[in-house]
Amino acid sequence: MTTINKVWQRLRVEAGIPHVRLHDLRHQCASALVNSGRTLYEFQAVLGHSDATVTQRYAHLSTRTLQDAANSASDAMRGKLAP
């Protein structure tokens, strides 16, 4: 773990993102997966979690994703979606 942290520290400074942690990238990956429509089960497997409760802490839905979900419910109530 020491070697990867030293390499990561060097790379993030070179990339101009000195405060980004490896753990931050894990959260970003989970958020990208859930916002692209992947299921909790799918990204739980990608992240290697055995408990879905842990995975849910990583999943941050974007405002757009939440708005789309609300719109699909209202569309369904108006009969716009195929049964």
C-alpha positions, 0 to 999 in steps of 0.5 A: 500500500505504501508504494501505491500511495507514493505513486498516487501522490506523485500522479495527482500533483502532476495532474493538478489534483493534489487533494483527490484521494483514491477513495474519492475515485471509488465514490466517483465510480459508484456515482457514475455507475448508478447515474448511468442506470446500473443497478445497485446489485451491479455496482455492488459487484463492481466495488466488491461489497458483500453488503448492499448497505455499504454500497448505498453509501457510495451511490450519489444520484445526480439531480438530473437522474432524480428528475428523470425518475420523477418524470417517468413516474408522472409519464406513467400516470398519464399513460405515456409509457407502454404497459 
